Amino acid sequence: MKRTDYISWDEYFMGISLLAAMRSKDPNTQVGACIVNSDNIIISTGYNGFPKGCSDDVFPWERESSEVNKTKYPYVVHAELNAILNSGGRSLKGARVYVALFPCNECAKAIIQSGIHEVVYLSDKYADTESTRASKYMLNAAGVIFRQLDTEREELRLIFK
């Protein structure tokens, strides 16, 4: 008789995105993304961090400053865009992206342009912001499905020892 307590595809891929988020050096917000094709094969992952060659010991991690260039915002590449860029030119047409936080408007543009057709997210904590409203408006207009992960699980555990 087979096991019945195995995780769903959605839980598996969201787990991968959460694991990717643990690679982020951002002291405040860790986000990961996992892009999957229609055959449930992982195409790419990404997490929020600085571009290659931009040292996370030199560039700022601050959220607030009187000068925007002394904050992380002009420099950090969001998890969704990183995953798209990490895909190595493979087609993302018809793919799904799993991400813990609903994508901002800039990531929504990249999602739409890359051909991703579905966004699965955990949290929409910035739902009332202009960025998220713009993101949803564009995703809807482009026919990109977005849905919050539906799971009864509160956690998945990884045990190394």
N, C-alpha and C positions, 0 to 999 in steps of 0.2 A: 504494500500500500504506500502511495507517495505521500510526502509531506504536504501539509495544508497551510503551514505558517510561513511560506515563502513570501518574499516581497514582490509587489507588482512592478511592471516596467516603469511606471511613473515614479514609484518610490526609489527604485534602483537609480534612475538617471538623476533624480533630485538629490539623492545621496552622493552621487559623483560630483554634482555641482557644489554641494556643501563641503565635500572633501577638497575640491579645488580652491574654495574660498579660504581654506586654512593655510594656503600658500601666501596669501596677501599679507604684506607687512604693514598695511594701514592700521594704525592704532585704534581707529574709531569704527570703521565700517569694512567688513570683509564680505565680499560678494564673489561667487563663482558662477560659471555657466558651463553647460554641457549641451553640445549640439549633436543630434541623433538623426539618422536618416530613416526612411520609411520601413526599412528592414530591421529597425532597432539596433543599428550598429553605430557606435560612437564615432563621430567624424572629428570632433575637436572639443577641447576644453579651454577655459580661460579664467582669469581672476583679475580683480582690480589691482593695478600697480603701474609703475612708471614704464615708459617705453624702453626697449633694449638699449643699453649703453648709457642710460640715465640713472645714476647711482641712487639707490634709496637711502644712502647715508648722506647725500649732498642735497637732493631736492627736498622741499618742505612737505611735512605731513600735517601742518596746521590747517584747521578748518576756518579760522578767522584771523584777519589782519587788516590794517588800514590800506595795505597794498595787495591787490588780488594776486599778483605774481609771487607773493610770499605765502600763499596757501597752496594746498595740493590740487585745487580744482583745474587750473590751466594745464596740468601735467599728467594727471592720472588717466590711464586708459581703462575704461569700464570693462567688466568681465565679459559682457556680451560682445563688444567690439573686439576684445582680445581673442575670444573664441573664434569669431569670424576670421580675423587676420591669421590665426594659428591653423586654419583649415588647409593651408597649403595649396590654395587654388582649386580644391575639390568643389564640385557643385553642391550648393546648399539648397537647391530648388526642392521644395516639398519637405524640408527638414523641420524638426521641432527643436526649440531651445528651452532648456530648463534653467531657471534662475531663481534665487531666493527672493530677490527684490524686483518689483515691477520695473521694466526698463524705462529709462528717461527718454525724452524726445530725440536726443542725438542717437542713442542706441536704436530707437525705433526706426529711424531713417536707415541705418545700416542693416537692420533686420529685414526691412522691406526690400531694400535694394539687392540684398544677397539672395532673395528667393525663399527665405524661411517662411513657412506658412502657419506655424503655431508657436505660441509662447505659453509655457507652463510656469507659473510663479507660486511662491509661498506667501509672500507678504506684499500688501499694497499700502504700506504705511504712509506714503506720500501722495495718496489718492487725491487730496485736495489742492495739490500744487499745480501751477500753470504747466510745468514740464510734463507731469503725468497726464493732465488733461489733453495736452497737445499730442502726447504719445498715443493715447487711446483714440483720439480723433483720426490720426494718420493710420494707425493699424486697422481701424474699422474701415476707413476709406479704401485701403489697399486689400481688404479681404483677409487680413491676417487674424486668425483665431487667437484669442487669449483666454486663459482660464486659470483659476486658482487650483492648486493641487488639492484633490479630495482624498484624504487619508484619515484613518482612525489612529494611526501611529503618532506617538509624540516624540519618539527617538529611535535611532538605529545605533547599535554599538559596534565599534571595532575593537578587538582585543588583540594586542600583539604578543603578550606574554601571559 
